């Protein structure tokens, strides 16, 4: 009897030892993750990203590809709105492709090193590694980390990241605001490390051809501008748009000047003007409809001031001004296929599209394109975090 008791005790102790050996704590997982990221050669994943920043959630299909040292391809798709946008980083720079509109935006940027992206493995891993106050839990098949969010928007405070126990691949990410409301939710259905890519995966022309618009929607070569530090090319119509604001508001003036930066291709942020406004004007007149969208978010203490129809660079548009705690203007125009010149700026991820942030001595301006329109938000005192909230809310209801 005593022998059986000792045998049972030994078996129990041995089982506990084995169980302890199979359990990893946060520190051991982080060390393994850090080592893995340093040696990682490539990865590929796909899933869905849901944005809860507007009145209604918006869901996008997400595809990500990475090849060491710095080649990236991200494809965002919303079938309901018929939107496809591709972000590439290769040896030539950073490119934002909108195949349906036959547009290629070019940036000189260190993206994504300069800012985090919720769908990139490096961003998620680094968020876990650098946060010494991280919270750690496990479930049946995943390690769960709750860490600080290190994104552009000050509204995003924390994120919860699920990593597969077998290979540390991301399964899900939830990014929350300061009130613990989930604002961005990414779910990966596929993710693998070490795939081999053909070099065309990260080439601009190959991606534009692969995502070519249907016949009749535009078979011309995509509009791509090269960086030029030239002040020429800003047409009179830009000034006409800006003069519709009162004399004390410079936001709309500068907004009108740079609104063309997204109209061709930005280079690290672009502020550009059409080189042939006469042609642009003729094509704009042929356009039968222009539907403007309005921001669903306004900072506290801000109210709508006025809106006015404008013709900017030969295209119909809408200029809206806001005043109060902050003063800013939003210009929306149709996105046309015109050549541009470029000035430096910063690539900014709005979640549903890519924007560019340019800062002058008195104003900073956020420019982006969405659903065939180009937007320019300019202000002399609006914080960057508030600019991003406003821009993200423009994806909502049509206001005009």
KEPAPA-98748 format. One record per residue: y, z, x of N, C-alpha, C in turn. Coordinates in steps of 0.1 Angstrom, whole numbers, padded with zeros to 4 digits, always signed. Layout:
# residues N
YZXYZXYZX ...
# end
This chain:
# residues 400
-0012+0000+0008+0000+0000+0000+0013+0000+0009 +0012+0009+0019+0024+0009+0028+0026-0004+0035 +0014-0010+0039+0015-0023+0046+0021-0034+0037 +0018-0033+0024+0024-0043+0015+0039-0041+0013 +0043-0028+0013+0057-0025+0012+0065-0030+0024 +0060-0027+0036+0066-0033+0048+0067-0048+0048 +0056-0054+0043+0056-0069+0043+0066-0074+0034 +0068-0068+0022+0078-0072+0012+0092-0070+0018 +0094-0059+0025+0107-0056+0031+0111-0067+0041 +0101-0070+0050+0103-0080+0060+0107-0094+0054 +0099-0097+0043+0102-0110+0037+0116-0110+0031 +0120-0099+0025+0133-0098+0019+0144-0099+0029 +0143-0092+0040+0153-0093+0051+0153-0107+0057 +0142-0113+0059+0141-0127+0064+0149-0137+0055 +0147-0135+0042+0153-0143+0032+0168-0142+0032 +0173-0129+0033+0187-0127+0034+0193-0133+0046 +0186-0132+0058+0191-0138+0070+0192-0153+0068 +0182-0160+0062+0183-0174+0060+0194-0178+0051 +0196-0169+0040+0206-0172+0031+0220-0171+0037 +0222-0161+0046+0234-0159+0053+0237-0171+0062 +0227-0175+0069+0228-0187+0078+0233-0199+0071 +0229-0201+0058+0232-0213+0051+0245-0212+0044 +0252-0201+0044+0265-0200+0038+0276-0201+0048 +0286-0210+0045+0297-0212+0054+0310-0205+0048 +0318-0199+0056+0330-0194+0052+0341-0204+0054 +0353-0200+0050+0365-0210+0051+0367-0214+0065 +0367-0204+0075+0370-0208+0089+0360-0218+0095 +0347-0216+0092+0337-0225+0097+0339-0239+0091 +0342-0240+0078+0344-0253+0072+0356-0260+0078 +0367-0252+0080+0379-0258+0085+0377-0263+0099 +0370-0256+0107+0367-0260+0121+0359-0273+0121 +0349-0274+0112+0341-0286+0111+0349-0298+0106 +0358-0295+0096+0367-0305+0091+0376-0311+0101 +0382-0302+0109+0391-0306+0120+0384-0315+0130 +0372-0311+0134+0365-0319+0143+0361-0332+0138 +0357-0332+0125+0353-0345+0118+0365-0355+0117 +0377-0350+0114+0388-0359+0112+0392-0365+0126 +0391-0357+0136+0394-0363+0150+0385-0374+0154 +0372-0373+0150+0363-0383+0154+0360-0394+0144 +0366-0393+0132+0364-0403+0122+0369-0417+0125 +0361-0427+0122+0364-0441+0126+0369-0449+0113 +0364-0446+0102+0368-0454+0090+0363-0447+0077 +0368-0451+0066+0363-0446+0053+0368-0456+0042 +0361-0455+0031+0364-0463+0019+0361-0455+0007 +0370-0455-0003+0367-0447-0015+0374-0454-0027 +0370-0450-0039+0376-0454-0051+0375-0444-0062 +0384-0444-0071+0384-0435-0082+0396-0437-0091 +0401-0426-0098+0412-0427-0107+0422-0417-0104 +0435-0420-0106+0446-0411-0104+0454-0410-0117 +0455-0398-0122+0463-0396-0135+0476-0389-0132 +0487-0394-0136+0500-0388-0135+0504-0382-0148 +0508-0369-0147+0512-0362-0159+0527-0359-0158 +0535-0368-0152+0549-0366-0150+0558-0371-0161 +0552-0379-0170+0559-0384-0182+0555-0378-0195 +0559-0384-0206+0555-0378-0219+0541-0381-0221 +0535-0392-0216+0521-0395-0218+0515-0397-0204 +0503-0392-0202+0496-0394-0189+0494-0409-0187 +0495-0412-0174+0493-0426-0170+0481-0426-0160 +0471-0434-0162+0460-0434-0153+0459-0447-0145 +0457-0446-0132+0456-0458-0124+0442-0458-0116 +0437-0470-0115+0425-0471-0106+0430-0471-0092 +0423-0464-0083+0427-0462-0069+0416-0467-0060 +0419-0476-0050+0410-0479-0039+0416-0477-0026 +0409-0470-0017+0415-0467-0004+0405-0472+0007 +0411-0477+0017+0403-0481+0029+0411-0478+0042 +0404-0473+0052+0410-0469+0064+0402-0473+0076 +0408-0478+0086+0402-0482+0099+0410-0476+0110 +0404-0469+0119+0410-0463+0130+0416-0474+0139 +0428-0472+0145+0436-0460+0145+0446-0459+0133 +0451-0470+0128+0462-0469+0118+0462-0481+0108 +0451-0486+0104+0450-0496+0094+0447-0490+0081 +0455-0492+0070+0453-0487+0057+0454-0498+0047 +0446-0496+0036+0448-0505+0024+0446-0496+0012 +0456-0495+0003+0456-0488-0009+0459-0497-0021 +0450-0498-0030+0452-0506-0042+0453-0497-0054 +0464-0499-0062+0467-0491-0074+0467-0501-0086 +0459-0498-0096+0458-0507-0108+0459-0500-0121 +0467-0506-0130+0467-0501-0143+0465-0512-0153 +0453-0513-0158+0449-0525-0166+0457-0526-0179 +0460-0514-0185+0467-0514-0198+0481-0521-0196 +0488-0518-0185+0501-0523-0183+0501-0536-0174 +0488-0540-0170+0486-0552-0162+0494-0551-0149 +0492-0540-0142+0499-0537-0129+0489-0536-0118 +0492-0543-0107+0484-0542-0095+0493-0542-0083 +0492-0531-0075+0501-0530-0063+0492-0526-0052 +0494-0532-0040+0486-0530-0028+0496-0525-0017 +0492-0515-0010+0500-0510+0001+0491-0512+0014 +0496-0519+0023+0489-0522+0036+0497-0516+0048 +0489-0511+0057+0495-0509+0070+0486-0516+0080 +0492-0524+0089+0485-0531+0099+0493-0532+0112 +0490-0540+0121+0497-0541+0134+0511-0546+0132 +0514-0553+0121+0527-0559+0118+0537-0550+0111 +0532-0539+0105+0540-0530+0098+0534-0525+0086 +0542-0521+0076+0538-0516+0063+0543-0525+0053 +0533-0529+0044+0536-0539+0034+0533-0534+0020 +0541-0537+0010+0538-0534-0004+0537-0547-0011 +0526-0550-0017+0523-0563-0023+0522-0561-0038 +0529-0570-0045+0528-0571-0060+0524-0585-0063 +0511-0588-0063+0506-0601-0064+0510-0608-0077 +0511-0602-0088+0514-0608-0100+0528-0614-0100 +0537-0608-0092+0551-0613-0091+0553-0621-0078 +0542-0622-0071+0542-0630-0058+0552-0624-0048 +0552-0611-0048+0562-0603-0039+0555-0596-0028 +0561-0596-0016+0557-0588-0005+0569-0581+0001 +0568-0568+0000+0579-0559+0006+0574-0554+0019 +0583-0556+0029+0579-0552+0043+0588-0540+0048 +0581-0530+0054+0588-0519+0059+0585-0517+0074 +0594-0512+0081+0592-0508+0095+0591-0492+0094 +0579-0487+0093+0578-0473+0090+0565-0467+0097 +0565-0454+0099+0553-0448+0104+0545-0442+0093 +0547-0447+0081+0538-0443+0069+0524-0446+0073 +0514-0437+0069+0516-0425+0061+0518-0413+0069 +0519-0414+0083+0521-0402+0091+0533-0394+0087 +0543-0400+0082+0556-0393+0079+0556-0386+0066 +0546-0389+0058+0545-0382+0045+0531-0383+0039 +0528-0373+0032+0514-0372+0027+0512-0381+0015 +0499-0385+0013+0495-0392+0001+0482-0386-0004 +0483-0383-0017+0472-0375-0024+0459-0382-0023 +0458-0396-0022+0446-0403-0022+0440-0406-0008 +0447-0401+0003+0443-0403+0016+0435-0391+0022 +0424-0393+0028+0416-0382+0033+0423-0374+0044 +0430-0381+0053+0437-0374+0063+0447-0364+0058 +0455-0368+0047+0464-0359+0041+0458-0347+0036 +0447-0349+0029+0440-0337+0023+0434-0328+0033 +0428-0334+0043+0422-0326+0054+0433-0318+0062 +0444-0325+0065+0454-0318+0072+0461-0307+0064 +0462-0309+0051+0467-0298+0042+0458-0286+0043 +0445-0287+0044+0436-0276+0045+0437-0270+0059 +0437-0278+0069+0437-0273+0083+0449-0265+0086 +0461-0269+0082+0474-0263+0087+0478-0251+0078 +0472-0249+0067+0476-0238+0058+0467-0226+0060 +0473-0217+0068+0466-0204+0071+0464-0195+0060 +0472-0197+0049+0471-0189+0037+0462-0195+0027 +0454-0205+0031+0445-0212+0022+0436-0203+0014 +0433-0207+0002+0423-0199-0006+0410-0208-0007 +0399-0201-0006+0386-0208-0004+0376-0203-0014 +0368-0213-0020+0357-0209-0029+0347-0220-0028 +0335-0217-0033+0324-0227-0033+0318-0228-0047 +0313-0240-0050+0304-0241-0062+0291-0247-0057 +0283-0252-0066+0270-0256-0063+0270-0267-0052 +0279-0276-0053+0278-0288-0044+0292-0291-0037 +0302-0282-0038+0315-0285-0032+0322-0273-0026 +0330-0275-0016+0339-0265-0011+0352-0267-0018 +0358-0257-0023+0371-0258-0030+0382-0251-0023 +0392-0258-0019+0404-0252-0012+0416-0253-0021 +0423-0242-0021+0436-0241-0028+0447-0239-0017 +0455-0249-0015+0465-0249-0004+0478-0254-0009 +0488-0253+0000+0502-0257-0003+0502-0273-0003 +0510-0278-0012+0512-0293-0013+0523-0297-0004 +0520-0307+0004+0530-0311+0014+0535-0326+0011 +0540-0328-0001+0544-0341-0005+0559-0341-0006 +0565-0353-0009+0579-0354-0009+0586-0346-0020 +0580-0346-0031+0586-0339-0043+0585-0324-0041 +0597-0317-0043+0597-0303-0042+0591-0297-0055 +0589-0305-0065+0583-0300-0077+0568-0298-0076 +0562-0304-0066+0547-0302-0063+0545-0291-0053 +0539-0280-0058+0539-0268-0050+0525-0265-0044 +0514-0267-0051+0501-0264-0046+0491-0275-0050 +0480-0275-0043+0469-0285-0047+0456-0279-0044 +0447-0282-0053+0433-0278-0052+0424-0290-0048 +0416-0288-0038+0409-0300-0032+0394-0296-0032 +0386-0305-0037+0372-0303-0037+0366-0313-0027 +0358-0307-0017+0351-0315-0007+0336-0313-0008 +0329-0325-0007+0315-0325-0009+0309-0316+0003 +0299-0308-0001+0293-0299+0009+0284-0308+0019 +0279-0319+0016+0271-0327+0024+0278-0334+0035 +0289-0340+0032+0296-0349+0042+0311-0347+0042 +0317-0337+0035+0331-0333+0035+0340-0344+0028 +0334-0353+0021+0342-0363+0014+0349-0357+0002 +0361-0362-0001+0368-0357-0012+0362-0361-0026 +0361-0351-0035+0356-0354-0048+0367-0354-0059 +0377-0345-0057+0387-0343-0067+0399-0336-0060 +0411-0340-0065+0424-0333-0061+0432-0331-0073 +0437-0319-0074+0447-0315-0085+0459-0310-0078 +0471-0316-0081+0483-0312-0075+0492-0306-0086 +0497-0294-0084+0504-0286-0095+0518-0283-0091 +0526-0281-0102+0540-0278-0099+0541-0262-0097 +0554-0258-0097+0556-0243-0094+0551-0235-0106 +0549-0241-0118+0544-0233-0129+0529-0235-0131 +0522-0240-0121+0508-0242-0121+0504-0253-0131 +0513-0262-0135+0509-0273-0144+0504-0285-0135 +0493-0290-0138+0487-0301-0130+0496-0314-0133 +0502-0319-0122+0510-0331-0123+0503-0344-0119 +0494-0342-0109+0486-0354-0104+0472-0350-0103 +0463-0358-0108+0449-0355-0108+0441-0367-0102 +0434-0366-0091+0427-0377-0085+0412-0374-0086 +0404-0383-0091+0389-0381-0091+0383-0393-0084 +0375-0390-0074+0368-0400-0066+0354-0402-0072 +0351-0414-0075+0337-0417-0079+0328-0422-0068 +0335-0428-0058+0328-0433-0046+0336-0429-0034 +0330-0425-0023+0336-0422-0010+0326-0422+0001 +0328-0431+0011+0319-0432+0022+0326-0432+0035 +0320-0427+0046+0326-0427+0059+0318-0438+0068 +0325-0444+0077+0319-0453+0086+0317-0467+0082 +0323-0472+0071+0320-0486+0067+0327-0496+0078 +0321-0508+0078+0326-0518+0087+0335-0528+0079 +0347-0531+0083+0356-0539+0076+0358-0553+0083 +0359-0563+0075+0364-0576+0081+0379-0574+0083 +0385-0580+0093+0399-0578+0096+0408-0583+0084 +0403-0592+0076+0411-0597+0065+0414-0586+0054 +0407-0576+0054+0409-0565+0045+0423-0559+0046 +0428-0559+0058+0441-0553+0061+0452-0564+0063 +0449-0577+0060+0459-0587+0063+0466-0590+0050 +0479-0592+0051+0488-0595+0040+0485-0607+0032 +0484-0618+0039+0481-0631+0033+0468-0631+0026 +0458-0626+0032+0444-0626+0026+0444-0617+0013 +0451-0606+0013+0452-0598+0001+0460-0605-0010 +0470-0612-0007+0478-0619-0017+0469-0631-0023 +0462-0637-0015+0453-0648-0020+0442-0642-0029 +0436-0631-0024+0425-0625-0032+0430-0620-0046 +0442-0616-0046+0448-0611-0059+0457-0621-0065 +0456-0634-0062+0465-0644-0067+0466-0643-0082 +0479-0646-0086+0481-0646-0101+0474-0658-0107 +0472-0658-0120+0465-0669-0127+0473-0681-0126 +0467-0692-0128+0473-0705-0127+0485-0706-0136 +0496-0710-0131+0509-0711-0139+0518-0699-0137 +0512-0689-0131+0521-0677-0130+0528-0677-0116 +0525-0687-0108+0532-0688-0095+0523-0690-0084 +0522-0702-0079+0513-0705-0068+0520-0707-0055 +0534-0704-0055+0542-0706-0043+0538-0695-0033 +0542-0697-0021+0540-0687-0011+0549-0675-0014 +0543-0663-0012+0550-0650-0015+0564-0649-0008 +0573-0643-0014+0586-0641-0008+0585-0629+0002 +0588-0632+0014+0588-0622+0024+0600-0624+0033 +0608-0613+0035+0620-0614+0043+0617-0607+0056 +0623-0612+0067+0622-0605+0080+0635-0597+0082 +0633-0586+0090+0645-0577+0092+0656-0584+0099 +0668-0582+0093+0680-0588+0099+0691-0577+0097 +0698-0574+0108+0708-0564+0107+0721-0572+0105 +0722-0577+0093+0734-0586+0090+0740-0580+0077 +0753-0580+0077+0760-0575+0066+0763-0587+0056 +0760-0599+0060+0763-0610+0051+0753-0611+0040 +0757-0619+0030+0748-0622+0020+0750-0614+0007 +0759-0604+0007+0762-0596-0004+0772-0604-0013 +0767-0608-0024+0776-0618-0032+0786-0610-0041 +0795-0619-0047+0805-0613-0055+0800-0607-0067 +0788-0611-0072+0783-0605-0084+0779-0591-0082 +0776-0587-0070+0773-0573-0067+0785-0564-0069 +0797-0570-0065+0809-0562-0067+0812-0562-0082 +0809-0573-0089+0812-0573-0103+0804-0562-0110 +0792-0560-0106+0784-0549-0112+0790-0536-0109 +0794-0534-0097+0799-0520-0093+0812-0517-0099 +0821-0527-0102+0834-0524-0108+0833-0519-0122 +0821-0520-0128+0820-0515-0142+0819-0500-0142 +0818-0493-0131+0818-0479-0130+0833-0475-0128 +0836-0462-0131+0850-0458-0130+0853-0456-0115 +0866-0455-0112+0870-0455-0098+0865-0443-0090 +0861-0433-0097+0856-0421-0090+0842-0420-0087 +0835-0431-0091+0820-0431-0090+0816-0441-0080 +0812-0437-0068+0807-0447-0058+0792-0450-0059 +0785-0442-0067+0771-0443-0068+0767-0457-0073 +0774-0462-0084+0770-0475-0090+0774-0486-0080 +0785-0484-0073+0790-0495-0064+0779-0497-0053 +0775-0487-0047+0765-0489-0036+0752-0493-0042 +0749-0488-0054+0736-0492-0060+0736-0507-0062 +0747-0512-0067+0748-0527-0069+0746-0534-0056 +0753-0529-0046+0752-0536-0033+0738-0538-0028 +0730-0527-0029+0717-0528-0022+0706-0531-0032 +0709-0534-0044+0698-0535-0054+0688-0547-0050 +0693-0556-0043+0684-0567-0040+0674-0564-0029 +0674-0552-0023+0665-0549-0013+0650-0550-0017 +0648-0546-0030+0634-0547-0035+0631-0561-0040 +0641-0569-0041+0639-0582-0048+0632-0591-0038 +0631-0589-0026+0623-0597-0018+0613-0590-0010 +0617-0582+0000+0608-0574+0007+0616-0563+0014 +0613-0551+0013+0619-0541+0021+0613-0539+0035 +0621-0536+0044+0616-0533+0057+0620-0519+0060 +0611-0510+0059+0613-0496+0060+0623-0491+0050 +0626-0498+0041+0636-0495+0031+0645-0507+0032 +0649-0513+0021+0656-0525+0023+0668-0525+0014 +0679-0530+0019+0691-0532+0010+0695-0546+0013 +0694-0554+0003+0695-0568+0006+0702-0575-0006 +0707-0587-0003+0713-0595-0013+0708-0609-0012 +0708-0616-0024+0703-0630-0024+0712-0639-0015 +0705-0648-0008+0712-0657+0001+0717-0669-0007 +0711-0671-0019+0715-0683-0027+0717-0678-0041 +0729-0672-0044+0731-0666-0057+0733-0676-0068 +0737-0688-0065+0739-0698-0075+0726-0702-0081 +0715-0703-0073+0702-0706-0078+0697-0695-0086 +0699-0682-0081+0694-0671-0088+0701-0669-0101 +0713-0673-0102+0720-0672-0115+0715-0681-0125 +0712-0693-0121+0706-0703-0130+0693-0699-0135 +0684-0693-0127+0671-0689-0131+0673-0677-0140 +0683-0669-0138+0684-0657-0146+0689-0660-0160 +0697-0671-0161+0702-0675-0174+0690-0680-0183 +0680-0685-0176+0669-0691-0183+0660-0680-0189 +0662-0668-0184+0653-0657-0188+0657-0653-0202 +0648-0652-0212+0652-0650-0226+0653-0635-0229 +0646-0627-0222+0647-0613-0226+0648-0604-0214 +0654-0592-0216+0655-0582-0206+0653-0569-0213 +0643-0561-0209+0640-0548-0215+0642-0538-0205 +0652-0529-0208+0655-0518-0198+0647-0506-0202 +0644-0498-0192+0637-0485-0194+0646-0474-0190 +0644-0462-0196+0653-0451-0194+0645-0439-0188 +0652-0431-0179+0645-0420-0174+0643-0409-0185 +0631-0403-0185+0628-0393-0195+0632-0379-0189 +0636-0378-0177+0639-0365-0171+0654-0366-0166 +0661-0355-0169+0675-0352-0164+0675-0338-0158 +0681-0337-0146+0682-0323-0141+0690-0314-0150 +0688-0301-0149+0695-0292-0157+0710-0293-0154 +0718-0293-0165+0733-0294-0163+0738-0308-0162 +0729-0318-0164+0733-0332-0163+0732-0338-0177 +0741-0347-0180+0741-0354-0193+0744-0368-0191 +0740-0376-0201+0743-0391-0201+0758-0393-0202 +0764-0402-0194+0778-0405-0195+0780-0418-0203 +0775-0429-0198+0776-0442-0205+0766-0452-0199 +0764-0463-0206+0756-0474-0202+0764-0487-0205 +0762-0496-0196+0768-0509-0198+0759-0521-0193 +0760-0531-0201+0752-0543-0197+0760-0550-0185 +0752-0554-0175+0758-0561-0164+0751-0574-0160 +0757-0582-0153+0750-0593-0147+0751-0591-0132 +0740-0589-0126+0739-0586-0112+0731-0596-0104 +0738-0603-0095+0732-0613-0087+0726-0624-0096 +0733-0627-0107+0729-0637-0116+0718-0633-0126 +0714-0620-0126+0704-0615-0135+0710-0605-0144 +0705-0605-0157+0709-0595-0166+0704-0581-0162 +0712-0571-0165+0708-0558-0161+0715-0547-0169 +0712-0535-0166+0718-0523-0173+0722-0513-0163 +0734-0508-0164+0739-0497-0155+0741-0485-0164 +0735-0474-0160+0737-0461-0167+0742-0450-0158 +0752-0443-0162+0757-0432-0154+0755-0419-0160 +0753-0409-0151+0750-0395-0156+0760-0386-0148 +0765-0375-0155+0774-0366-0149+0770-0352-0152 +0776-0342-0145+0774-0328-0147+0772-0321-0134 +0761-0313-0133+0758-0307-0120+0757-0317-0109 +0751-0328-0112+0750-0339-0103+0755-0352-0109 +0761-0361-0101+0765-0373-0106+0757-0384-0100 +0752-0393-0108+0744-0404-0102+0744-0416-0112 +0739-0427-0107+0739-0440-0115+0725-0446-0113 +0720-0453-0124+0708-0460-0123+0710-0474-0128 +0707-0484-0119+0709-0498-0122+0695-0504-0123 +0693-0511-0134+0680-0518-0136+0683-0533-0138 +0676-0542-0131+0678-0556-0132+0664-0563-0132 +0664-0575-0136+0651-0583-0135+0648-0586-0120 +0636-0586-0117+0631-0588-0104+0629-0603-0102 +0637-0609-0094+0636-0624-0092+0631-0627-0078 +0626-0639-0076+0621-0644-0064+0632-0650-0055 +0639-0641-0048+0650-0646-0040+0649-0640-0026 +0655-0647-0016+0654-0643-0002+0663-0631+0000 +0660-0622+0010+0668-0610+0012+0671-0608+0026 +0681-0599+0029+0682-0593+0042+0679-0579+0041 +0676-0572+0052+0671-0559+0051+0678-0549+0060 +0678-0536+0056+0683-0525+0064+0673-0514+0064 +0674-0505+0075+0663-0495+0076+0664-0485+0064 +0653-0479+0061+0651-0469+0051+0638-0462+0053 +0634-0454+0043+0622-0446+0043+0613-0450+0032 +0600-0452+0034+0590-0454+0024+0587-0441+0016 +0587-0442+0003+0585-0430-0006+0575-0434-0016 +0565-0426-0018+0555-0428-0028+0558-0421-0041 +0560-0429-0052+0563-0423-0065+0551-0420-0073 +0539-0423-0067+0527-0421-0075+0522-0434-0082 +0531-0440-0090+0528-0452-0097+0533-0465-0090 +0541-0463-0080+0546-0474-0072+0552-0468-0059 +0556-0478-0051+0563-0474-0038+0578-0476-0039 +0586-0467-0034+0600-0469-0034+0605-0468-0019 +0618-0471-0018+0624-0469-0005+0637-0461-0006 +0639-0452+0003+0650-0443+0003+0659-0447+0015 +0672-0450+0012+0682-0453+0022+0693-0443+0021 +0698-0438+0032+0709-0428+0032+0721-0433+0040 +0733-0433+0034+0745-0437+0040+0753-0424+0043 +0765-0426+0047+0774-0415+0050+0777-0406+0038 +0779-0413+0027+0783-0406+0014+0772-0406+0004 +0763-0416+0004+0754-0418-0007+0740-0419-0002 +0730-0416-0010+0716-0420-0007+0711-0427-0019 +0702-0436-0017+0698-0445-0028+0683-0447-0027 +0677-0446-0039+0662-0448-0040+0660-0461-0048 +0653-0470-0043+0650-0483-0049+0636-0486-0050 +0632-0491-0062+0618-0495-0064+0617-0505-0075 +0605-0511-0076+0603-0522-0086+0591-0517-0095 +0591-0521-0108+0581-0517-0117+0581-0526-0129 +0569-0531-0133+0568-0540-0144+0578-0551-0145 +0580-0558-0134+0589-0569-0133+0604-0566-0133 +0608-0553-0131+0622-0549-0130+0624-0542-0117 +0636-0542-0113+0640-0535-0101+0650-0524-0104 +0648-0512-0098+0656-0500-0101+0663-0496-0089 +0675-0491-0091+0683-0485-0080+0690-0472-0084 +0686-0461-0079+0692-0448-0083+0700-0443-0071 +0713-0441-0073+0722-0438-0062+0730-0425-0066 +0733-0417-0056+0741-0405-0058+0746-0400-0045 +0757-0392-0046+0763-0386-0035+0759-0371-0033 +0753-0365-0044+0750-0351-0043+0736-0348-0050 +0729-0357-0054+0716-0355-0060+0705-0352-0049 +0698-0340-0050+0688-0337-0040+0677-0347-0041 +0670-0350-0030+0659-0359-0029+0648-0356-0039 +0645-0343-0040+0635-0339-0050+0638-0342-0064 +0651-0341-0068+0655-0345-0081+0655-0360-0083 +0658-0368-0072+0658-0382-0073+0643-0387-0076 +0634-0380-0070+0620-0384-0072+0615-0381-0086 +0619-0370-0091+0616-0366-0105+0622-0377-0115 +0634-0380-0113+0640-0390-0122+0633-0404-0121 +0631-0408-0108+0624-0421-0106+0610-0421-0113 +0603-0410-0111+0589-0409-0117+0590-0410-0132 +0600-0405-0138+0601-0404-0152+0605-0418-0159 +0609-0427-0151+0613-0440-0156+0601-0448-0161 +0589-0444-0157+0577-0451-0162+0575-0449-0176 +0583-0441-0183+0581-0438-0197+0585-0448-0207 +0590-0444-0218+0593-0452-0230+0604-0462-0227 +0604-0474-0233+0614-0484-0232+0626-0479-0240 +0638-0479-0234+0649-0473-0240+0659-0484-0245 +0657-0496-0242+0666-0506-0247+0659-0519-0250 
# end
